[in-house]
């Protein structure tokens, strides 16, 4: 992106959404309610405030994340819907009684994120996601408009925003940070698989020590 | 009011169900428990309990089953916990599962099921150890893995404060006769060992303090909390602070020939004392008597 003009960004995203809204398409946005998630939620609250905001409540979030979600929901007047796995936690343990997050994190992500999101997409035609190319190698290769394996539209309106753009946007609208950011958490997901930022590790603290970089939402629920 | 009690078949739960079943303001009690301790004291006994009690065997990690019961209630008393006294530093993952994530799930369910009052039984162990009495304003610094997991549970409960009345009870060591009593609790173990072995075991030199509360007073306190519209969200629940060696001395009043064995008597172990709130305890109608009288009363419950 050559020049970051917030008004133009609003207009662009509004126009993109209009093509589906004109057809009465059912649109949702997913959000993990991290600091960097808030600008897109703010955009949506301006250009399409009626769409559902889906929060994947894995049951393993920091208490601060739940509080931040509620705070942002009130601030931006969002219609937040929490999605949860149909598999109770008592059934999310391996044969030794250990939660899958401590044994098979991919399966844990599948049960608590990918599967509930996939199920929810039965109700929607368009899924907005705030993925950005500068986040990791997988996202670098993504396109702004693509499809889920089930044929639903995926729209990535801020794919070309940079970390700096996120900062500019937050500053422009004085958007609050996730409360754990000041404690050194840069990328915040489920508590068991999140660590504080370690300068020795460029991974920003998710699934530290593993090769895993994605939960599955942006690898399994996207056509390649 | 309609009350869901998790861990209802435990030591505190069994006594609490009995007490609350006599409270005329309570219409229905759902006693939810997985019976992990295989303790059936709640379910069997010579004294019949009120018809307003329903027992549901279930896990707190079974979100679906729990929510189905919670939807019928306006009050939740969350007692269920993984406790492994005195070995509070083994199997940290199990503490995490039940005391942290189990509590997190119950909190989310309480939000969505319209619970109006949430009482969480935490533990004095969230304070760790110290030479002075801990007050509700002191910052918790848990030492044991159990204490840490209970504090992490508290963090989830705290986020409910904007939505419902919340009370976090940091409870002292419980003692006294009850239908589902635990004998890993130090004073109950003392009484059992005194009666059947005539010998008790003290860790270290015995001068370490612990906070205690009689099971009957726990029930009176919770009964009071149900009525109260308190601003205080943290309650320290204790009716006395005692040195372990003084508890042993009190036991000697009841069992004059009692022997004691000190393990590692060269060690002066850490103390944990809670500030005793005389006004709270008085308002709740606590029964206060010397420890040796409690022990004499305990002795009457042995069947031979």
Contacts between the chains, C-beta under 8 A, distances in Angstrom:
chain1	res1	chain2	res2	distance
A	57	B	108	6.8
A	59	B	63	7.5
A	59	B	101	6.7
A	59	B	104	6.5
A	59	B	105	5.5
A	59	B	108	7.1
A	60	B	101	6.7
A	60	B	104	7.7
A	61	B	104	7.9
A	63	B	104	7.3
A	63	B	155	4.7
A	63	B	156	4.8
A	63	B	158	7.0
A	63	B	159	4.8
A	66	B	108	7.6
A	66	B	156	7.9
A	66	B	159	5.6
A	67	B	159	5.1
A	70	B	162	7.6
A	82	B	108	8.0
A	84	B	63	7.5
A	86	B	64	8.0
A	88	B	59	7.9
A	88	B	61	6.4
A	88	B	62	4.6
A	88	B	63	4.8
A	88	B	64	5.4
A	88	B	65	7.4
A	89	B	61	4.0
A	89	B	62	7.6
A	89	B	63	6.3
A	89	B	97	7.9
A	89	B	101	6.7
A	89	B	102	7.8
A	89	B	105	6.2
A	90	B	59	4.6
A	90	B	61	3.9
A	90	B	62	4.8
A	93	B	97	7.8
A	97	B	94	7.5
A	98	B	93	6.1
A	99	B	93	7.4
A	99	B	97	6.2
A	99	B	101	7.5
A	102	B	93	6.4
